[in-house]
Amino acid sequence: MKKLDNLIRKVCVVSGSRADYGILKNLIKEIYLDKYLSLQLIVTGQHLSPEFGFTYKEIEEDGFIIDNKVECLVSSDTAIGISTSTALGIIRFSDVFNSQKPDLIILLGDRFEIFSVSIAALMARIPVVHIHGGELTEGAIDDALRHSITKMAHIHFVAALEYQKRVIQLGENPKNVHLVGSLAVDVIKKTKFIKKEQLVKVLKIKLRKKNLLVTFHPVTLENKLSQIQMNELIKSLSNLKDTTILFTLPNSDVDSRIIIQIITEFTDNNNHAYLFDNLGHKIYFSLIKIFDGVIGNSSSGLIEVPCYKKGTINLGDRQKGRLSASSVINCETRENEIKAALAKLYSEEFNKTLQDVINPYGVGGASDAILSKIKTISLNGIIRKSFYNLELS
């Protein structure tokens, strides 16, 4: 962390997973390099879990100093385990904020560990910047967590006009709700992609005529639905000919372990399928560039993949309500429908349309816009929020 001499503002960034770090990385770097800001970097959640590959190491390899490692993720994917992790997060972040005393806290997204950070910040009366609010994912508990974080936050950076309107609809003052696009677009634009030959060597994989990247997360609002849907996905992939299938780990949500078990059994019995616990954002983005498309229910398929003019097969309702480009093929998580979506993904007609894809999450520039605001916005009285009422007809 930089020395505090003559610096205006201590900015604390909290990251809970490889996914949000990949999106936040450029902004973290700009905060670190800015002479008027002092970066406090905290990692938590999946970053500190051996099960998910100790991904905090990637942050250190990028040259950042981690000021605090806050362990709160218990080794359980049950509802009780997730609730316990959330409670531990509130307790431990309360201690951290009491000692570090940041002027501003930056949070991205909707994960339960980020939710716990926002509660601790609220109680400590520290202003919160929330990124990617206003979005909908009706098939996951993340939807409720995201809107709750919005109500505990004070400054908002949203990725699309529809999301900006929704945050204001939630009662946030329009002057504090800024439309900047997605940080992920910036990251992709600034990434130096790894060449195909090097990827194959580093990952020890064999590419085939067809190559698919699969990221499937638990469906957290339905009991046992994750297992059912994962089995349907595996059945649809089982008979693919001359196809390399590369799986990434799911999030640490309820029922994540059953998904990992199903994937592991499949990859153990099929030499054309691979599972990686931690690719890192650079390898992940490089794979999207050379693979045919992405299949699963991750936000990455809707926000990031369209930047590459590649197709996404978006499964089920987990991302229902989120804006999507014309490159996204939505389908139910049933074997026959997934097979039909795969046929469309590889069809000549669909591939001709990909060059005209427009990403609804912007064209870049979010990092600079956010940095400018957090440097200049007045924090005086910002903790005292009034509910912004829309005119009622």
FIKOLDREN-154354 format. One record per residue (C-alpha): residue number from 1; x, y, z; residue in one letter. Coordinates in nm, 3 decimals, decimal comma. Last residue first. Example, Ala and Ser with C-alpha at 12.3 -4.5 7.8 and 13.67 -1.06 7.14 Angstrom:
// FIKOLDREN-154354
{2 {1,367 -0,106 0,714} S}
{1 {1,230 -0,450 0,780} A}
//
This chain:
// FIKOLDREN-154354
{393 {-4,944 0,895 -1,120} S}
{392 {-4,657 0,874 -0,874} L}
{391 {-4,356 1,095 -0,934} E}
{390 {-4,047 0,895 -0,845} L}
{389 {-3,938 0,928 -0,485} N}
{388 {-3,568 0,948 -0,399} Y}
{387 {-3,525 0,805 -0,050} F}
{386 {-3,298 1,038 0,145} S}
{385 {-2,944 0,931 0,225} K}
{384 {-2,733 1,054 0,515} R}
{383 {-2,398 0,882 0,445} I}
{382 {-2,320 1,140 0,174} I}
{381 {-2,301 1,422 0,429} G}
{380 {-1,962 1,534 0,307} N}
{379 {-1,826 1,269 0,071} L}
{378 {-1,777 1,511 -0,217} S}
{377 {-1,707 1,347 -0,551} I}
{376 {-1,369 1,433 -0,703} T}
{375 {-1,144 1,129 -0,680} K}
{374 {-1,423 0,870 -0,679} I}
{373 {-1,572 1,034 -0,987} K}
{372 {-1,259 1,046 -1,200} S}
{371 {-1,170 0,685 -1,117} L}
{370 {-1,518 0,565 -1,214} I}
{369 {-1,506 0,737 -1,554} A}
{368 {-1,153 0,617 -1,624} D}
{367 {-1,240 0,256 -1,542} S}
{366 {-1,568 0,263 -1,739} A}
{365 {-1,404 0,369 -2,066} G}
{364 {-1,513 0,073 -2,276} G}
{363 {-1,757 0,003 -2,560} V}
{362 {-2,079 -0,049 -2,368} G}
{361 {-2,265 -0,323 -2,187} Y}
{360 {-2,531 -0,367 -2,457} P}
{359 {-2,267 -0,538 -2,677} N}
{358 {-2,352 -0,486 -3,043} I}
{357 {-2,324 -0,793 -3,268} V}
{356 {-2,282 -0,723 -3,640} D}
{355 {-1,989 -0,962 -3,685} Q}
{354 {-2,195 -1,238 -3,522} L}
{353 {-2,472 -1,248 -3,781} T}
{352 {-2,285 -1,469 -4,030} K}
{351 {-2,223 -1,719 -3,751} N}
{350 {-2,595 -1,772 -3,703} F}
{349 {-2,658 -1,853 -4,073} E}
{348 {-2,358 -2,085 -4,097} E}
{347 {-2,483 -2,295 -3,807} S}
{346 {-2,242 -2,387 -3,529} Y}
{345 {-2,426 -2,207 -3,250} L}
{344 {-2,760 -2,314 -3,401} K}
{343 {-2,670 -2,683 -3,373} A}
{342 {-2,554 -2,622 -3,016} L}
{341 {-2,889 -2,458 -2,937} A}
{340 {-3,073 -2,762 -3,077} A}
{339 {-2,860 -2,992 -2,860} K}
{338 {-2,935 -2,774 -2,557} I}
{337 {-3,307 -2,796 -2,633} E}
{336 {-3,298 -3,175 -2,659} N}
{335 {-3,102 -3,220 -2,337} E}
{334 {-3,304 -2,981 -2,122} R}
{333 {-3,167 -2,670 -1,957} T}
{332 {-3,405 -2,430 -2,130} E}
{331 {-3,259 -2,211 -2,401} C}
{330 {-3,129 -1,860 -2,465} N}
{329 {-2,888 -1,811 -2,756} I}
{328 {-2,678 -1,501 -2,694} V}
{327 {-2,510 -1,342 -2,998} S}
{326 {-2,802 -1,098 -3,033} S}
{325 {-2,675 -0,926 -2,718} A}
{324 {-2,819 -0,970 -2,369} S}
{323 {-2,968 -0,755 -2,097} L}
{322 {-3,024 -0,943 -1,770} R}
{321 {-3,382 -1,038 -1,686} G}
{320 {-3,322 -1,414 -1,662} K}
{319 {-2,956 -1,485 -1,582} Q}
{318 {-3,025 -1,794 -1,369} R}
{317 {-3,334 -1,879 -1,573} D}
{316 {-3,213 -2,169 -1,786} G}
{315 {-2,902 -2,201 -1,999} L}
{314 {-2,733 -1,923 -2,196} N}
{313 {-2,564 -2,058 -2,510} I}
{312 {-2,316 -1,788 -2,602} T}
{311 {-2,185 -1,706 -2,949} G}
{310 {-1,865 -1,520 -3,031} K}
{309 {-1,820 -1,164 -3,160} K}
{308 {-1,538 -1,128 -2,905} Y}
{307 {-1,702 -0,844 -2,711} C}
{306 {-2,020 -1,058 -2,703} P}
{305 {-1,834 -1,296 -2,464} V}
{304 {-1,797 -1,038 -2,187} E}
{303 {-2,141 -0,934 -2,062} I}
{302 {-2,380 -1,215 -2,157} L}
{301 {-2,158 -1,523 -2,137} G}
{300 {-1,969 -1,371 -1,844} S}
{299 {-2,295 -1,350 -1,649} S}
{298 {-2,268 -1,727 -1,610} S}
{297 {-2,540 -1,976 -1,705} N}
{296 {-2,356 -2,223 -1,928} G}
{295 {-2,216 -2,253 -2,280} I}
{294 {-1,941 -2,045 -2,436} V}
{293 {-1,838 -2,033 -2,800} G}
{292 {-1,610 -2,155 -3,076} D}
{291 {-1,288 -2,127 -2,874} F}
{290 {-0,991 -1,907 -2,976} I}
{289 {-1,095 -1,572 -2,824} K}
{288 {-1,284 -1,730 -2,536} I}
{287 {-0,964 -1,912 -2,442} L}
{286 {-0,769 -1,585 -2,425} S}
{285 {-1,029 -1,437 -2,192} F}
{284 {-0,998 -1,735 -1,957} Y}
{283 {-0,616 -1,736 -1,976} I}
{282 {-0,602 -1,367 -1,883} K}
{281 {-0,878 -1,392 -1,621} H}
{280 {-0,716 -1,669 -1,420} G}
{279 {-0,773 -2,033 -1,508} L}
{278 {-0,856 -2,151 -1,158} N}
{277 {-1,018 -2,484 -1,076} D}
{276 {-0,974 -2,629 -1,424} F}
{275 {-1,179 -2,920 -1,561} L}
{274 {-1,102 -3,088 -1,894} Y}
{273 {-1,295 -3,292 -2,152} A}
{272 {-1,156 -3,467 -2,464} H}
{271 {-1,011 -3,751 -2,256} N}
{270 {-1,356 -3,850 -2,131} N}
{269 {-1,402 -4,064 -1,820} N}
{268 {-1,231 -3,844 -1,563} D}
{267 {-1,385 -3,535 -1,729} T}
{266 {-1,738 -3,668 -1,680} F}
{265 {-1,688 -3,782 -1,322} E}
{264 {-1,528 -3,447 -1,239} T}
{263 {-1,815 -3,252 -1,396} I}
{262 {-2,075 -3,443 -1,192} I}
{261 {-1,875 -3,399 -0,870} Q}
{260 {-1,820 -3,027 -0,932} I}
{259 {-2,194 -2,979 -0,984} I}
{258 {-2,267 -3,173 -0,665} I}
{257 {-2,018 -2,953 -0,483} R}
{256 {-2,177 -2,625 -0,594} S}
{255 {-2,508 -2,720 -0,430} D}
{254 {-2,550 -2,388 -0,242} V}
{253 {-2,301 -2,136 -0,377} D}
{252 {-1,922 -2,141 -0,400} S}
{251 {-1,920 -2,041 -0,767} N}
{250 {-1,880 -2,308 -1,034} P}
{249 {-1,541 -2,437 -1,151} L}
{248 {-1,442 -2,399 -1,517} T}
{247 {-1,509 -2,668 -1,777} F}
{246 {-1,326 -2,721 -2,109} L}
{245 {-1,489 -2,934 -2,376} I}
{244 {-1,285 -3,033 -2,682} T}
{243 {-1,504 -3,161 -2,964} T}
{242 {-1,435 -3,428 -3,228} D}
{241 {-1,788 -3,565 -3,198} K}
{240 {-2,036 -3,453 -2,933} L}
{239 {-2,205 -3,753 -2,774} N}
{238 {-2,169 -3,659 -2,408} S}
{237 {-2,238 -3,286 -2,437} L}
{236 {-2,620 -3,304 -2,426} S}
{235 {-2,607 -3,564 -2,149} K}
{234 {-2,371 -3,341 -1,947} I}
{233 {-2,610 -3,047 -1,978} L}
{232 {-2,907 -3,255 -1,865} E}
{231 {-2,706 -3,382 -1,567} N}
{230 {-2,615 -3,026 -1,475} M}
{229 {-2,980 -2,924 -1,493} Q}
{228 {-3,094 -3,199 -1,254} I}
{227 {-2,810 -3,134 -1,010} Q}
{226 {-2,871 -2,759 -1,006} S}
{225 {-3,246 -2,810 -0,965} L}
{224 {-3,195 -2,992 -0,633} K}
{223 {-3,395 -2,727 -0,443} N}
{222 {-3,462 -2,412 -0,648} E}
{221 {-3,357 -2,052 -0,583} L}
{220 {-2,981 -2,110 -0,600} T}
{219 {-2,935 -2,239 -0,953} V}
{218 {-2,573 -2,343 -0,907} P}
{217 {-2,316 -2,219 -1,162} H}
{216 {-2,226 -2,357 -1,505} F}
{215 {-1,924 -2,240 -1,703} T}
{214 {-1,846 -2,440 -2,018} V}
{213 {-1,594 -2,344 -2,290} L}
{212 {-1,640 -2,527 -2,621} L}
{211 {-1,397 -2,637 -2,893} N}
{210 {-1,474 -2,795 -3,233} K}
{209 {-1,224 -2,943 -3,476} K}
{208 {-1,008 -3,039 -3,181} R}
{207 {-0,778 -2,867 -2,935} L}
{206 {-0,564 -3,083 -2,710} K}
{205 {-0,498 -2,966 -2,356} I}
{204 {-0,186 -2,936 -2,145} K}
{203 {-0,298 -2,602 -1,999} L}
{202 {0,039 -2,431 -2,051} V}
{201 {0,115 -2,600 -2,384} K}
{200 {-0,230 -2,553 -2,537} V}
{199 {-0,240 -2,193 -2,419} L}
{198 {0,106 -2,128 -2,566} Q}
{197 {0,006 -2,257 -2,908} E}
{196 {-0,317 -2,056 -2,907} K}
{195 {-0,150 -1,726 -2,827} K}
{194 {-0,209 -1,555 -2,495} I}
{193 {-0,412 -1,237 -2,522} F}
{192 {-0,274 -0,905 -2,408} K}
{191 {-0,576 -0,773 -2,221} T}
{190 {-0,653 -0,400 -2,246} K}
{189 {-0,974 -0,424 -2,451} K}
{188 {-1,090 -0,725 -2,250} I}
{187 {-1,039 -0,541 -1,921} V}
{186 {-1,222 -0,233 -2,044} D}
{185 {-1,523 -0,443 -2,152} V}
{184 {-1,525 -0,606 -1,808} A}
{183 {-1,558 -0,264 -1,643} L}
{182 {-1,910 -0,251 -1,783} S}
{181 {-2,078 0,066 -1,903} G}
{180 {-2,038 0,407 -1,734} V}
{179 {-2,390 0,524 -1,639} L}
{178 {-2,363 0,709 -1,307} H}
{177 {-2,618 0,700 -1,023} V}
{176 {-2,529 0,955 -0,753} N}
{175 {-2,704 1,254 -0,916} K}
{174 {-3,006 1,028 -0,981} P}
{173 {-3,071 0,992 -0,604} N}
{172 {-3,140 0,628 -0,518} E}
{171 {-3,497 0,520 -0,444} G}
{170 {-3,506 0,171 -0,596} L}
{169 {-3,648 0,330 -0,912} Q}
{168 {-3,320 0,523 -0,936} I}
{167 {-3,136 0,190 -0,938} V}
{166 {-3,381 0,065 -1,203} R}
{165 {-3,331 0,366 -1,429} K}
{164 {-2,953 0,318 -1,422} Q}
{163 {-2,998 -0,049 -1,500} Y}
{162 {-3,203 0,030 -1,811} E}
{161 {-2,939 0,283 -1,919} L}
{160 {-2,661 0,022 -1,904} A}
{159 {-2,353 -0,076 -1,700} A}
{158 {-2,413 0,101 -1,370} V}
{157 {-2,183 0,292 -1,136} F}
{156 {-2,353 0,378 -0,808} H}
{155 {-2,250 0,599 -0,516} I}
{154 {-2,411 0,568 -0,173} H}
{153 {-2,451 0,194 -0,112} A}
{152 {-2,674 0,021 0,144} M}
{151 {-2,978 0,030 -0,084} K}
{150 {-2,774 -0,096 -0,379} T}
{149 {-2,635 -0,378 -0,163} I}
{148 {-2,993 -0,491 -0,102} S}
{147 {-3,067 -0,481 -0,476} H}
{146 {-2,765 -0,704 -0,544} R}
{145 {-2,850 -0,945 -0,261} L}
{144 {-3,206 -0,990 -0,389} A}
{143 {-3,085 -1,075 -0,740} D}
{142 {-2,793 -1,285 -0,613} D}
{141 {-3,051 -1,529 -0,477} I}
{140 {-3,055 -1,673 -0,829} A}
{139 {-3,299 -1,738 -1,114} G}
{138 {-3,424 -1,381 -1,146} E}
{137 {-3,089 -1,237 -1,241} T}
{136 {-3,168 -0,868 -1,286} L}
{135 {-2,933 -0,573 -1,302} E}
{134 {-2,970 -0,245 -1,114} G}
{133 {-2,622 -0,250 -0,965} G}
{132 {-2,306 -0,330 -1,160} H}
{131 {-2,063 -0,132 -0,938} I}
{130 {-2,141 -0,015 -0,584} H}
{129 {-1,941 0,260 -0,413} V}
{128 {-1,989 0,249 -0,037} V}
{127 {-1,956 0,535 0,213} P}
{126 {-1,828 0,428 0,558} I}
{125 {-2,071 0,462 0,848} R}
{124 {-1,923 0,160 1,033} A}
{123 {-2,267 -0,003 1,045} M}
{122 {-2,310 0,051 0,671} L}
{121 {-1,960 -0,079 0,601} A}
{120 {-2,028 -0,401 0,794} A}
{119 {-2,354 -0,451 0,602} I}
{118 {-2,182 -0,382 0,267} S}
{117 {-1,909 -0,635 0,346} V}
{116 {-2,170 -0,903 0,422} S}
{115 {-2,332 -0,843 0,083} F}
{114 {-1,991 -0,878 -0,082} I}
{113 {-1,960 -1,222 0,081} E}
{112 {-2,309 -1,311 -0,044} F}
{111 {-2,217 -1,225 -0,406} R}
{110 {-2,398 -0,943 -0,586} D}
{109 {-2,176 -0,728 -0,797} G}
{108 {-1,877 -0,507 -0,734} L}
{107 {-1,780 -0,329 -0,414} L}
{106 {-1,566 -0,018 -0,362} I}
{105 {-1,524 0,118 -0,009} I}
{104 {-1,453 0,486 0,065} L}
{103 {-1,272 0,680 0,336} D}
{102 {-1,106 0,367 0,471} P}
{101 {-1,062 0,325 0,848} K}
{100 {-0,808 0,040 0,841} Q}
{99 {-0,855 -0,076 1,202} S}
{98 {-1,233 -0,039 1,243} N}
{97 {-1,283 -0,147 0,883} F}
{96 {-1,099 -0,473 0,950} V}
{95 {-1,291 -0,548 1,272} D}
{94 {-1,629 -0,494 1,103} S}
{93 {-1,504 -0,702 0,811} F}
{92 {-1,458 -0,996 1,045} R}
{91 {-1,803 -0,990 1,203} I}
{90 {-1,997 -0,921 0,882} I}
{89 {-1,802 -1,187 0,692} G}
{88 {-1,861 -1,444 0,964} L}
{87 {-2,237 -1,389 0,928} A}
{86 {-2,220 -1,435 0,550} T}
{85 {-2,012 -1,751 0,587} S}
{84 {-2,266 -1,888 0,836} T}
{83 {-2,552 -1,819 0,594} S}
{82 {-2,360 -1,997 0,316} I}
{81 {-2,296 -2,298 0,541} G}
{80 {-2,657 -2,315 0,658} I}
{79 {-2,779 -2,311 0,296} A}
{78 {-2,538 -2,594 0,218} T}
{77 {-2,218 -2,563 0,013} D}
{76 {-1,988 -2,617 0,310} S}
{75 {-1,623 -2,549 0,385} S}
{74 {-1,677 -2,213 0,554} V}
{73 {-1,596 -1,895 0,362} L}
{72 {-1,515 -1,613 0,607} C}
{71 {-1,142 -1,559 0,580} E}
{70 {-1,046 -1,192 0,547} V}
{69 {-0,705 -1,149 0,387} K}
{68 {-0,591 -0,793 0,445} N}
{67 {-0,357 -0,541 0,286} D}
{66 {-0,297 -0,739 -0,033} I}
{65 {0,001 -0,589 -0,215} I}
{64 {-0,047 -0,585 -0,591} F}
{63 {0,220 -0,705 -0,834} G}
{62 {0,007 -0,912 -1,073} D}
{61 {0,153 -1,223 -0,910} E}
{60 {-0,002 -1,103 -0,583} E}
{59 {-0,345 -1,089 -0,742} I}
{58 {-0,298 -1,434 -0,899} E}
{57 {-0,205 -1,566 -0,556} K}
{56 {-0,544 -1,454 -0,422} Y}
{55 {-0,684 -1,735 -0,636} T}
{54 {-0,616 -2,000 -0,372} F}
{53 {-0,736 -2,272 -0,614} G}
{52 {-1,110 -2,291 -0,554} F}
{51 {-1,099 -2,582 -0,308} E}
{50 {-0,791 -2,427 -0,147} P}
{49 {-1,014 -2,135 -0,046} S}
{48 {-0,871 -1,789 0,018} L}
{47 {-0,977 -1,625 -0,309} H}
{46 {-1,315 -1,797 -0,284} Q}
{45 {-1,433 -1,562 -0,011} G}
{44 {-1,203 -1,274 0,089} T}
{43 {-0,949 -1,032 -0,047} V}
{42 {-0,880 -0,677 0,073} I}
{41 {-0,689 -0,405 -0,114} L}
{40 {-0,641 -0,063 0,045} Q}
{39 {-0,532 0,182 -0,225} L}
{38 {-0,431 0,536 -0,139} S}
{37 {-0,554 0,806 -0,373} L}
{36 {-0,427 1,147 -0,483} Y}
{35 {-0,113 1,017 -0,654} K}
{34 {-0,307 0,773 -0,870} D}
{33 {-0,108 0,459 -0,948} L}
{32 {-0,289 0,232 -0,701} Y}
{31 {-0,631 0,365 -0,803} I}
{30 {-0,549 0,302 -1,170} E}
{29 {-0,430 -0,052 -1,094} K}
{28 {-0,743 -0,133 -0,894} I}
{27 {-0,957 -0,001 -1,181} L}
{26 {-0,773 -0,227 -1,427} N}
{25 {-0,817 -0,533 -1,205} K}
{24 {-1,184 -0,489 -1,115} L}
{23 {-1,329 -0,723 -1,381} I}
{22 {-1,073 -1,000 -1,332} G}
{21 {-1,100 -0,949 -0,956} Y}
{20 {-1,477 -1,002 -0,978} D}
{19 {-1,438 -1,341 -1,145} A}
{18 {-1,138 -1,467 -0,948} R}
{17 {-1,344 -1,427 -0,633} S}
{16 {-1,417 -1,216 -0,325} G}
{15 {-1,259 -0,880 -0,404} S}
{14 {-1,282 -0,575 -0,177} V}
{13 {-1,143 -0,237 -0,283} V}
{12 {-1,069 0,020 -0,010} C}
{11 {-1,002 0,378 -0,116} V}
{10 {-0,814 0,604 0,125} K}
{9 {-0,860 0,962 0,001} R}
{8 {-0,667 1,283 -0,022} I}
{7 {-0,303 1,179 -0,018} L}
{6 {-0,043 1,423 0,113} N}
{5 {0,143 1,148 0,301} D}
{4 {-0,062 0,825 0,309} L}
{3 {0,217 0,595 0,195} K}
{2 {0,124 0,351 -0,079} K}
{1 {0,000 0,000 0,000} M}
//
